[in-house]
Amino acid sequence: MDIALSAAREAGKIVLKYFGRLEKIEYKGEFDVVTEADRESQEKIIEIIHSSFPKHNILAEESSPIDKNSDYTWIIDPLDGTTNFSHRYPFFCISVALRKRHEIMLGIVYNPLSKELFHAQKGEGAFLNNKKITVSETKSLKYSMIATGFPYNKHSNPENNLMAFERIAVCVQGLRRDGAAALDMCYVACGRLDAYWELCVRPWDVAAGILIVKEAGGQVTDFNGDKLKLDYTKIVATNSHIHEGLLKIIGGKNAGNNTCSR
């Protein structure tokens, strides 16, 4: 945990150095942005981790996996919310998680602008700036505030989340699209949001957030309500009270007629 915290904080310094001062923006796809901040942040995180754990695997957004045949894999998003970052929209973070075989053992999400640092270790609770956090007590979708996101290829991908967005929007008090999955999940963990769902996410988007939500007393599943597989492509994270109702509207198993379940 100490090494991971150090890596996240050092990466935060790099990200802030570039915020509002980007000289170059590149695209990995038609809309998928990458910047020098992403790359430099990732290099620093891997450097710090491998200085202490040189035999651990690395799964990071901006490079090919580093497979050292270890039971331990670090899952890294050096800048979650790059599109926000490139537009100087102040909602982005660094996400670092450690998985042992199939279990996430620790997770850190750091917002360098607000200096908010979320962390969790398996079985030890979840924390925001070292103060314990818990999910909300909202028991009705009608009074809930929920976040989601859309895939970069939403213009061509039939699984673009737009139909679920339309169904859910009329069933909840508030619906947000903030553009950084890791922070959305942490906001569920500390009760600012009651739920978050998304599809076409990648492990580095949500690995740390999964553990933080669970350790804060929340529930995280796939769209069918089943335990997440390692690819994490479809995810629902809630305070647990509204989980089943949200799954029905999204359209997973036992979806019924996809109407409001309040």
Buried (B, 14 or more C-beta within 10 A) or exposed (E): BEBBBBBBBBBBEBBEEBBEEBEEBEEEEEEEBBBBBBBBBBBBBBEBBBEEBEEBBBBBBBBEEBEBEBEBBBBBBBBBBBBBBBEEEEBBBBBBBBBEEEEBBBBBBBBBBEEBBBBBBBEEBBBBEEEEBBBBEBBBBBBBBBBBBBBBBBEEEEBBBEEBBEBBEEBBEEBBEBBBBBBBBBBBBBBBBBBBBBBBBBBBBBBBBBBBBBBBBBBBBBBBBEEBEEEBBBBBBBBBBBBEBBBBBBBBEEBEEBEBBE
